[in-house]
Amino acid sequence: MGNAAAAVKDAASRPGSATPSRPTSRERPGSKRARARFAATAPNARRAKGKKGDDDPELVFDAEQLEQLTMLSSYDEGEILRMFKRFRKATEGDDVMTEEDFREMPEIAVNPLLDRLVVYFGFKKPENEGCINFSMFVIGMSVFSHRGTKAKKMRASFDLYDVDGDGKISRDDLMHVLTKIIEFSGSAQEDAEKTLLKAVNRTFAEASGDEAKRFIMFDAWRQIVGQTDFDTKIMINLKGV
């Protein structure tokens, strides 16, 4: 494929800047009502106590809960238990994860698509009130893991570039994401705007269909990046999982 598609697929793997400082508990979003509601629907709601401690995943999940999560995420039981430990570490023991918790995870903080991932995982949905539960975290993360299929990663990559969420990628969408990636990486060039504009124009030139003059639909996106190794570029490998 051409240079434009290469620019699109390579951009997502560039490292980013430092992690922001952690806010205090009073500053963290997510009301008590939201936390209680999410905790009640999370798979770790029926938390048991025992000599191994409250955060021991083997005391948190029963067989039915584990089976459900494995079906929804494609992770095996051992991976889910290890992910739970990472989740509780990131949230400092809370049953729900805030946007700040998510942003501060080392593997997320260095991702140039950080802001788009925040949206993808659901932190910006009004009904979530700035929080996601463990189920939502596992299911979302599985798409970007080695367990996620190429088809799921294809859909996710399209959604990440569809900034306004209207089901199609506009020139502004593509330009916005690529600009953010360049800014995040700290490798901006003097003629960066012209270079990005050329990449956007070439990407649209590769798209087929009358609508490609203004938008890239999912089928066209799949044709443009589907034959590349884009799926390896958007992977997120959680340490210890």
N, C-alpha and C positions, 0 to 999 in steps of 0.2 A: 504494500500500500504506500501512499505518498507521504511526503514530509509532514503534511497537516495531521494526518491520523497518528503519525509517530509522535508529534508534539502533544497530541491529546493523551495518548496512552502513557507516554513517559513522564508527563508532568505529575501524575498522581503518586509517584514513588519518591519525590524529592523530600528531604528532611526539612523540618521547620525550626522555629525559634524556641526560646526557653518557655517553660511552663509558668503560668501566672501563679502568684502566691495564693494560698488557701484562705478563703474568707472565714470569718468567725461563724459560730453556729447561728447567731442572731442574723447574720447577713445572708445566710444560705437560703435559697428559695425553697418553696414547698411548704405549704401550711400544715399545721398539725392534722387538720381534717384530710388533706390530700395524702399525707404520710400514712394515716390510719387506714384510709380507703385502699391504698395500694398495698399496704402490708397485709391487709385482710384477703386480697386476691392473689398475692404472690405465692409461689409454691413452697416458700419457707414459712408460711403463716403458722402452721402447727409445729412450732419449734419445741423440741423436748429438752429436758435438762438431764445431765448425768455427769459421771465422773470425768468424761472427756471434755466437758465444757460446752457452753451454749453455741459456740461457733463451729463445733465439729459437724461437718456436713452429714456424717453418718447418723447423727442424732436429729437431723433436721428433716430429711426426706424419708418418705416411706416408698415402698416398691412401686406403688401406683403413680406417685408423683414423678419418680425417676423415669418410669416408662413413658409417661406423657411427654416429658421434656426431650427424651431421646427421639421420639417420633417427630416432634415439632422442629427439632434443631439438627438432627442427624449426628449429634455428638454421642459418644458412648457414655456409660454411667460414670466411669472414672474421670473423664474429661469434665463432665458436669459438676462433679464433686470438687474438682480442682478449680473450676471457674467460680464456684460459690465462695471459695476461700479468697479468690482475687476480688470478687464483688464486695465481700464484707470488709476486706482490707481497704478498698477504695472508698467505701462509705463510712469507714470508722465504726462499723458495727450496726449501721442502720439497715432496715429492711428495704429501703428504697434508695435509689441513686439520683442525686441532683445533677444538673448540667455541669456544675463546677467539679463535682466528683469525677464525672466522665472526662472532662477536659484535662484533668490532672493525671489521668492514667498515663504512664510513660509512653505506651505504644500509641496512644491517641494524640497526646500533646505534640508529637513530632510529625503528625500526618498533615500534609498540606491541604487536605480536604476536611480539616477539622470542623469548620463552621457548617459545612454541608452534612457531615456525619451527625452533628447535633440535631439537625432537622430530620435526617433519615431515621434516627433512633426514636424520635417522637417527643423530644424534650420541649419543642415549641408548640405542640398541640395544646389548645386551651384546656381541654378536659384532663390533661395529665398534670397541669399545674407545676410544670418544671421538674417532674420526677418520672422515673420509670422503675418498674419492679424487676426482680431477677428473671422472670420469664421473658420479659421484653428484651432484657439485656442479652440473654442467651440466644434467643431466636435471631435478633439482629446481628450479633457477633458471628453466628454460625455462617451467615451469608458470606462474610469476608474471610472466613477461615479456610483451612484445607478441606473442611467438610462441605463447604458450599459448592454447588455445581456451577459449571460455566454459565449455564442458562440463568441461574439466580444472580450471579455476579454481573451478567450482561444487563439484566433488569435494574440492578442496583446502580450500576455505572450510569445508566440513562437517567435514573431518578436523581442522582447526585448532580448531574449537569442541567437538569430541568429545574432551574432556580425558582421560577414562579409557580411550579407545580401544576402547569396547565396541560401536561401530557405531551408536550413537544418541546424541542430545544430550539430556541431562537438564536440569532446572532448575538444578541445582548446576553443571553444565558451563557453561551460558550465563552464570550469575551470576558464576562464577569468571573467565571470560575478560573479560566486560565490566568487572568490578571492576579487574582487572589493567590494562586499557586506560585506565581513568580514573586509576588511580594512576600509571601510566607518563607520562601527559600532564601530570600536576601540576595538573589543573583540578578537583580534588575539591570538591564543594559540601557544605553543611551537611546537606542532605537527600538526598545522593547515594544512600544505600542504598534509601530509599523510591522514588526515581526509577528506579533500576535494577530494583527488584523489580516496579514497574509495567511496565517495558519487557519484562521476562521474561514476566510474566503475559499481556501483550497478544500477544507473539510466539507463545506457546503457544495462545492463543485463536484465532490465525489458522491454526494447523495443523489439518489434517483427519484423521479417523480416530480410532478408539477409543483407540489407544495414545498419542494426543496429550495425554491427561490427565497422563501421566507423562513421556513422551519425544517427541522430534521425530526421526522417521526421515528417511532421505535424500530420499525422494520428497516428503515434506511440506516439508522444507527447500528443496528446489528450487522448490516452488510459492510459498513465502514470499518468497524473495529473487531468484528467477529472472527476474522482470520488472523488476528494478532494474539500476542500473549498478554492482552490487557488484564486477564483474570489474575495473573501473578502480580501485576502492578498495584492492584487495589487490595491485596491480602493484608490482613492484620493478624499478626502472630502474637498471641498473649503469652508472656513468659510464664513458664510453669504449667501451662495447659497442654 
